[in-house]
Amino acid sequence: MTTSVQETRARPARGAEIRRHELAAFLRSRRERITPEQVGLPRGARRRTPGLRREEVAHLSAVGVTWYTWLEQARDIQVSVQVLDALARALRLDAGERAHLFQLAGVTDPTPAANCPSVTPALREMLTGLEPIPACIQNSRYDILAYNRTYGLLLGDLDAVPPEDRNCMLLVHTDEQWQAAVVHLEETQRLMAARLRAALAGHLGEPAWKMLLKRLDESPAFRENWERYEVVDARSKSKEFLNPHVGRLSLEHTDLWLAPDVGARMVTYTPRNEETRERLEKLYEIACGR
């Protein structure tokens, strides 16, 4: 009986050890397939390691070299979702590889990198039915969970953005296409930061929020606005975008809440004049023809 109990207790430990070794092997294989030139690093004359060195991955991920080395050595250490997200981006993992990384680490990926189960077929049909009006479904972190074809071309080519990067807050601070499309960029960035701070109050300490804030901290504009400690509630407002396909658009932004709490919402942009309505119809035709 004693042996049986000991064997039962040992199984989870062996399983965890196997996952650590699989994780270590997976990280090494992904690191070795990326050339320095792909990530903007010099190759150097004495490079013997195929792909990137460990210290280069650590630098790109903003983690300690010793810590990353331990991870590739299958040491028994805790890995946060923020670090896994940074490693996934540094190693240029696709959606399947990213999911595999989080599974090996035994951690749930908090980003909307896969289809969100809360976005039902009925909601997707509503998004389609609203066209040519641009519409999407967002959560309180500004993650874009679903969108129709017109919205996909409203501020840039959203289909070309990796699913884990489809976040309005992140895009308006880091994506050149989005920034060029927003007519009143500085005002918009300040307002969005204030809305994000208001929403953060109900999610303090949550990994997905910490991960988003860490990424946004790389933007000087966001840091400046975040340090103002301004908060505003959600409200409908006028928006002006300069679309690369059809020109200037004057729109009314409206949030349609999908739950009692201030969380998931359907965001719509209705035209404020006939000229914008015609341009939205043209943008829809362009999106359908892609």
Secondary structure, DSSP 4 states (H G I P E B T S, - for coil): -HHHHHHHHHHHHHHHHHHHHHHHHHHHHHHHTS-GGGGT----TT--SSS--HHHHHHHHT--HHHHHHHHTT------HHHHHHHHHHTT--HHHHHHHHHHHT----S--S--TTS-HHHHHHHHHHTTS-EEEE-TT-BEEEE-HHHHTTSS-GGGS-GGG-BHHHHHHH-HHHHHHBTTHHHHHHHHHHHHHHHHTTSTT-HHHHHHHHHHTT-HHHHHHHTTT-------EEEEEEETTTEEEEEEEEEEESSSSS--EEEEEEESSHHHHHHHHHHHHHHHT-
